[in-house]
Amino acid sequence: MGQAWSAVAVQVIDMQAAASDREDLQNEASSYASRIVPEARGDAERILQGAHDYREQSVAEATGQSARFLKIYEEYKKAPEVTRKRIISRPWSAS
């Protein structure tokens, strides 16, 4: 009967060690989460801000291009031939 109690004692010690390991791993995971989650939120915020800035820039550029087009189109409606010659003779820029 001494061996049976000895085997039980070993199993109890193993259970206590497993419980301690589980607690250590939970603490490690909690520590990691408390460090990584704010970092991930900051990264996400920077990405969203960059996307917002890009959208604003794109809309502003498109608005400017459409305003220039409408201005030229109004002139074209008034005098198509003159406007066509001006457009053809003007050097074009990339912007």
Secondary structure, DSSP 8 states (H G I E B T S, - for coil): -HHHHHHHHHHHHHHHHHHHHHHHHHHHHHHHHHHHHHHHHHHHHHHHHHHHHHHHHHHHHHHHHHHHHHHHHHHHHH-HHHHHHHHHHS-----
